[in-house]
Amino acid sequence: MKLNVPTLAQLSAEGKKASVVFWVGCAGSFDDRAKKITKAFVKILNQTNTSYAVLGIEETCTGDPAKRAGNEFLFQMQAMQNISTLDKYEVTKIVTTCPHCFNTLKNEYPELGGNYQVIHHTQFLKKLIKEGALSIEGGVYKGKRITYHDPCYLGRANKIYEAPRDLIKKLDAELVEMKSCKSKGLCCGAGGAQMFKDAESGNKEINIERTEQALETQPDIIAAACPFCNTMMTDGVKNKDQEGKTEVMDIAELIANANDL
């Protein structure tokens, strides 16, 4: 099924504006696994008749990996390019499925003159439910054990703990917490540009340690709210030969599946 996704350029040419811009991010645009999260979220946006658009080819990396790796100059170049594009379209509100994009756009762009209301997709989905635009149908996940992994840039960095958990509870699933959760959540091992460098010496990869904590809860599903976390936890599940037993899914995918989208 072909998804209809409007771009800001298209809307501008028609003299229209979107109420919110969906910032897709590099992972959501190019990584095959993360593309599924992007599509799930778009299906929900379309189903709820949300007034949204994407930048499309005008969107470039927020600069998060460059900044975390210590290249402030490159970060500022990338950020200023994006701010120029966003301001050209008079963007005021942004929603993103990536906590890294979320954190950078929300907390670091204002210093460079980019001031926007930035929302993570779990917050946005919760808002849609509260407003009655979105309901979670059926009992696809009723009786399923779901453990939730807190992404660092969503949880500890921005104190967003409850929105994803509230959504899981709406699925009629049993939410089972890991021993390290919320403010004590353990990193998946991808943040801070670690995703793009070789492992350092040690006894165990961080994602393996985190996956072991998740599997201790005996979950049917490990829920994530970040494409990088999704990759790291999926690799951990493969490492433990639990692929057929435990799924790793984004919150948006869970809701899209529950609504048969």
C-alpha positions as CSV (number, residue, x, y, z in Angstrom):
1,M,0.0,0.0,0.0
2,K,1.4,3.4,-1.0
3,L,1.4,5.9,1.8
4,N,0.4,9.5,1.0
5,V,2.9,11.7,2.8
6,P,2.7,15.5,2.0
7,T,5.8,17.6,1.9
8,L,6.1,21.2,3.1
9,A,7.2,22.2,-0.4
10,Q,4.0,20.7,-1.9
11,L,1.8,22.4,0.6
12,S,3.5,25.7,0.2
13,A,3.1,25.6,-3.6
14,E,-0.7,25.1,-2.9
15,G,-0.8,28.0,-0.4
16,K,-1.4,25.6,2.5
17,K,0.3,25.0,5.8
18,A,0.6,21.9,8.1
19,S,-0.1,22.2,11.8
20,V,2.8,19.9,12.6
21,V,6.0,18.8,10.9
22,F,7.0,15.1,11.2
23,W,10.8,15.1,11.5
24,V,11.7,11.6,10.1
25,G,15.4,11.6,11.0
26,C,18.3,9.7,9.4
27,A,17.4,6.3,10.9
28,G,13.7,6.6,10.0
29,S,14.7,7.6,6.4
30,F,17.4,5.2,5.6
31,D,17.6,2.3,8.0
32,D,15.3,-0.6,6.7
33,R,14.1,-1.5,10.2
34,A,13.5,2.1,11.3
35,K,11.5,2.7,8.1
36,K,8.9,0.4,9.5
37,I,8.5,2.7,12.5
38,T,8.2,5.7,10.2
39,K,5.5,4.0,8.2
40,A,3.6,2.9,11.3
41,F,3.5,6.4,12.6
42,V,2.5,7.9,9.2
43,K,-0.4,5.4,9.1
44,I,-1.6,6.7,12.5
45,L,-1.2,10.3,11.3
46,N,-3.2,9.6,8.2
47,Q,-5.9,7.6,10.1
48,T,-6.4,10.4,12.6
49,N,-6.5,13.1,9.8
50,T,-3.7,15.0,11.4
51,S,-2.6,18.1,9.5
52,Y,1.1,17.2,9.0
53,A,3.9,17.3,6.4
54,V,7.5,16.2,6.1
55,L,10.5,18.1,4.8
56,G,11.3,15.2,2.4
57,I,14.6,15.8,0.6
58,E,15.0,19.2,2.3
59,E,15.5,17.4,5.7
60,T,19.1,16.8,6.7
61,C,20.7,15.3,9.8
62,T,20.1,17.4,12.9
63,G,23.8,17.2,13.7
64,D,23.4,15.1,16.8
65,P,26.1,12.5,15.9
66,A,28.6,15.2,15.0
67,K,28.0,17.0,18.2
68,R,28.2,13.9,20.4
69,A,31.4,12.9,18.6
70,G,32.9,16.3,19.4
71,N,32.6,18.1,16.0
72,E,30.8,21.3,17.2
73,F,31.6,23.1,13.9
74,L,29.9,20.4,11.8
75,F,26.9,20.3,14.2
76,Q,26.4,24.1,13.9
77,M,26.6,23.9,10.1
78,Q,24.0,21.2,9.9
79,A,21.8,22.9,12.5
80,M,21.9,26.3,10.8
81,Q,20.9,24.7,7.5
82,N,17.9,23.0,9.1
83,I,16.9,26.1,11.0
84,S,17.0,28.1,7.7
85,T,14.7,25.5,6.0
86,L,12.3,25.3,8.9
87,D,12.0,29.1,9.3
88,K,11.5,29.4,5.5
89,Y,8.3,27.4,6.0
90,E,7.4,29.2,9.3
91,V,7.4,25.9,11.2
92,T,6.3,26.1,14.8
93,K,5.6,22.5,15.9
94,I,7.7,19.4,15.2
95,V,7.0,15.7,16.1
96,T,9.7,13.1,15.8
97,T,10.0,9.3,16.4
98,C,13.7,9.7,17.4
99,P,14.7,10.9,20.9
100,H,18.1,12.0,19.5
101,C,16.4,14.3,17.0
102,F,13.9,15.3,19.7
103,N,16.6,16.3,22.2
104,T,18.7,18.2,19.7
105,L,15.8,20.1,18.1
106,K,14.3,20.9,21.5
107,N,17.3,21.7,23.6
108,E,20.1,22.7,21.3
109,Y,18.6,24.5,18.4
110,P,17.3,27.4,20.5
111,E,20.9,28.5,21.1
112,L,21.3,28.9,17.4
113,G,18.0,30.7,16.9
114,G,15.8,27.7,16.1
115,N,12.8,27.9,18.5
116,Y,10.1,25.3,17.9
117,Q,7.6,23.3,20.0
118,V,9.2,19.8,19.8
119,I,7.2,16.7,20.7
120,H,8.2,13.0,20.9
121,H,5.8,10.7,19.1
122,T,4.8,8.9,22.3
123,Q,3.7,12.2,23.7
124,F,1.9,13.0,20.5
125,L,0.1,9.7,20.4
126,K,-1.0,10.1,24.0
127,K,-2.4,13.5,23.1
128,L,-4.3,12.1,20.1
129,I,-5.9,9.5,22.4
130,K,-6.8,12.1,25.0
131,E,-8.4,14.3,22.3
132,G,-10.4,11.4,21.0
133,A,-8.8,11.4,17.6
134,L,-7.2,8.0,18.2
135,S,-8.6,4.9,19.9
136,I,-6.8,1.7,20.4
137,E,-9.0,-1.1,19.1
138,G,-9.2,-4.8,19.7
139,G,-7.2,-7.0,22.1
140,V,-4.2,-7.9,20.0
141,Y,-1.9,-7.6,22.9
142,K,-4.2,-8.7,25.7
143,G,-2.3,-10.9,28.1
144,K,1.0,-10.2,26.4
145,R,4.0,-9.4,28.7
146,I,5.7,-6.2,27.4
147,T,8.8,-4.7,29.0
148,Y,9.7,-1.1,28.1
149,H,13.3,0.2,27.5
150,D,13.7,3.9,28.4
151,P,15.8,5.6,25.7
152,C,18.5,7.8,27.3
153,Y,17.6,11.0,25.4
154,L,13.9,10.5,26.1
155,G,14.1,9.4,29.8
156,R,17.0,10.7,31.8
157,A,17.7,13.6,29.4
158,N,14.1,14.9,29.1
159,K,12.2,13.2,31.9
160,I,9.6,11.6,29.7
161,Y,8.8,8.3,31.4
162,E,5.0,8.0,31.5
163,A,3.8,8.7,28.0
164,P,5.1,5.4,26.5
165,R,4.1,3.4,29.5
166,D,0.5,4.9,29.4
167,L,0.3,3.8,25.8
168,I,1.4,0.3,26.6
169,K,-1.3,0.0,29.3
170,K,-3.9,1.1,26.8
171,L,-3.1,-2.0,24.8
172,D,-4.4,-4.2,27.7
173,A,-0.9,-5.7,27.9
174,E,0.9,-6.5,31.1
175,L,3.7,-3.9,31.6
176,V,6.7,-5.6,33.3
177,E,9.5,-3.4,34.4
178,M,13.2,-4.2,34.2
179,K,15.4,-3.9,37.3
180,S,17.0,-0.7,35.7
181,C,14.2,1.5,34.5
182,K,13.0,5.1,34.4
183,S,15.7,7.4,36.0
184,K,17.9,4.4,36.6
185,G,17.5,3.1,33.0
186,L,20.5,1.5,31.3
187,C,21.7,2.8,27.9
188,C,21.3,0.5,24.9
189,G,24.9,1.3,23.9
190,A,24.1,3.5,20.8
191,G,23.9,7.0,22.1
192,G,26.6,9.6,22.2
193,A,27.7,8.6,18.7
194,Q,28.7,5.1,20.1
195,M,26.6,3.6,17.3
196,F,29.2,4.7,14.8
197,K,32.5,3.5,16.4
198,D,34.1,0.3,17.2
199,A,33.6,-1.3,20.7
200,E,36.1,-0.6,23.4
201,S,37.8,-3.3,25.4
202,G,35.6,-4.9,28.1
203,N,33.8,-8.1,29.0
204,K,30.4,-7.5,27.5
205,E,28.7,-5.1,25.1
206,I,26.2,-2.7,26.7
207,N,23.4,-3.8,24.5
208,I,23.9,-7.4,25.6
209,E,23.7,-6.4,29.3
210,R,20.6,-4.4,28.6
211,T,19.0,-7.2,26.6
212,E,19.7,-9.7,29.4
213,Q,17.9,-7.3,31.8
214,A,14.9,-7.2,29.4
215,L,14.8,-11.0,29.0
216,E,14.9,-11.5,32.8
217,T,11.3,-10.1,32.8
218,Q,10.3,-13.0,30.4
219,P,8.6,-10.7,27.9
220,D,6.7,-11.5,24.8
221,I,7.7,-8.0,23.5
222,I,10.5,-5.5,24.2
223,A,9.0,-2.1,23.5
224,A,11.2,0.8,22.5
225,A,10.6,4.4,21.5
226,C,13.9,5.1,19.6
227,P,15.2,3.6,16.3
228,F,18.7,3.2,17.7
229,C,17.5,1.4,20.8
230,N,15.4,-0.8,18.6
231,T,18.5,-1.8,16.6
232,M,20.6,-2.5,19.7
233,M,17.9,-4.5,21.5
234,T,17.2,-6.5,18.3
235,D,20.9,-7.3,18.0
236,G,20.9,-8.4,21.6
237,V,17.9,-10.6,21.2
238,K,19.6,-12.3,18.2
239,N,22.8,-12.7,20.2
240,K,20.7,-14.6,22.8
241,D,18.9,-16.8,20.2
242,Q,15.5,-15.4,21.3
243,E,14.4,-14.1,17.9
244,G,11.4,-16.5,17.6
245,K,10.4,-15.9,21.2
246,T,10.8,-12.2,21.8
247,E,9.9,-9.3,19.5
248,V,11.4,-5.8,19.6
249,M,8.8,-3.2,18.6
250,D,8.4,0.5,18.7
251,I,5.4,2.0,20.5
252,A,4.0,3.4,17.2
253,E,4.2,-0.1,15.7
254,L,2.3,-1.6,18.6
255,I,-0.5,1.0,18.2
256,A,-0.7,0.6,14.4
257,N,-0.9,-3.2,14.8
258,A,-3.6,-2.9,17.5
259,N,-5.6,-0.7,15.1
260,D,-5.0,-3.1,12.2
261,L,-3.2,-0.3,10.1
